[in-house]
């Protein structure tokens, strides 16, 4: 028999996921930070992110700009 305590219920969360693209000429870390900063303007309870893809723009043989697509998980409020 499985017993569920109030503590177990409190530890369960439901998340929505949204996808956003951040960009920066200063590398992937800054592109991720830009994406999270922009998402935080309209999302509450952000809990995690996952990098989905990384792209770069080239000028000749030089990388001049980075784009990082991330999925952001945010908790539903109770």
N, C-alpha and C positions, 0 to 999 in steps of 0.2 A: 504494500500500500504506500502511495506517495503522499507525503504530508507537506502542504504549502503553508509557510508561516507569513505573517505580515512583512517580515524582512525580505523574503523571497519576492513578494509582489512588488515591493518598493524598488528592487533591483532590476525589474523588467522595464524596458523602455521601448517605445515605438518611434521609428525614425522616418522622415521623408528624405529624399535625396534629390538634389538639384545639381545641374552641371553648369560650370562657368569656365570661361577662358580668360586667363590673365596673361599680360604681355609685359616685356621689359627688354631694353637693350643691354641690361646689366646681368643677364643670366637667368637660369631657371628658378633659383631660390627667390629672387626678387619678383619674378612673374607669379609664382605661387603666392607670395605675400600680397601682391597687388590683387589677385583674385579673391583671396580671403578677406582683405580689407573692403573690397567692393561688395562682396556677399554680406558682410556684417552690417552694411547700411540698411538692408531690408530683411535679414533673417535673424531670428533669435534662437538661442539654445544650440548654437553650432557645436558639434561634438567631435567631428573627425573629418578628414579629407582623404581622398585617394587620387593619385595621379593616373589619368587615363591615357594621355598622350602628350608628347613633346614635339614641337616643330620649331624650325628656325628659318629666318629669312636670310638670304645671301645677297651680297653685293660683290660680284666676281667670286673670288675664293675666300671671302671674309664673312663670318657670321656677324650680322648687324642687329638682329632682333630675335628674341625668343618668345614663343607662345606655349603655354602649358594649360591643357584642359584638365580640370579636376572635378570630381564628384564631391559634394559637401553634404554630410549627414547632419541633420538637425532634429532634435527631440521634439515630439509633440508635448504640449503642456497638459498637465492633468487637470 
